[in-house]
Amino acid sequence: MSTRLLNVIGDTGLVARVGGDEFLALVTGNVEESQIRWLCDTIVEELAQPISVGGGIARIGASIGWALAPRNGDNAS
């Protein structure tokens, strides 16, 4: 999954696994809300692509929460 996230995020940010099936994508710079919405939609579409597993096909879904700083907070907590 991290490879798929990296393909979407590219050089615009950082992708990290924070535990189990949870990942974090950090995008820096002056980013508009419309760009974040597009990015979230693209990530969901990318992760929904079928995966070959042990001779079969697996399909997964994803949910995303996002925030913009400083509008949604100006520190980590």
N, C-alpha and C positions, 0 to 999 in steps of 0.2 A: 504494500500500500504506500509506503514512503516513496517508492520510485514514481508511482503515479502522481502523488502530491508534488514531488519535485518537478515533474514534467509540466504541471500547471503553474506552479509558483515561479519556476525558473530563477532568474537572477534578481527578481524583485523582492525576495525575502528569504526567510529561513524556515525549514520544516524540522520538527523534532517529535519523537515519540515520547509521550509523557506517562505512558503506562498502559498495559493491556492493548486494547484496541483504540486508544485515544492518542490523537496527534494534535500538534499545535502548529499553526502557520503564522509567522510574524512578517508583516509587510510594512516596510518603513517608507518614509518620504511623504510627500503631499499627495494623498490618495483621496479621491472623491468617493462618496457613498455609492454611486452608481458603479464604480469600478469594483468595489468590494462585493456588491450584489452579483455582478457578472462573475467574479472570481469564485464565489460560493456556488453559484449555479454550475459553473464549469467543473469544479471539484466533484460535486454530486454526480454529474454526468460521467466524468472520468472513472470514478469509483464504481459506478453501476455496470461498467463493461464486464462481460463474462471472464472468468479466470479458469484455466485448465488446472484441475487438481486430481491426481491419481486416476487418470483416464476418464474423468467426468468433468462437469462444468459446475462451477460455483458462481453464485450471484450474491452480491452484498448490497446493502444500502448504506446511506450515511446521513447523519444529521449534523448541522453546523450552527454554532452560536458565534456571534461576532460583536466586536466593540471597536469604536474609534476613539483614540485619545486626542485631545483632552476632553472631548464632549462626553464620553461615557466613563471618564475617570482620568485622573492625572498621576496616579501612582499604582504600583502593582497590587496593592490590597483592594 
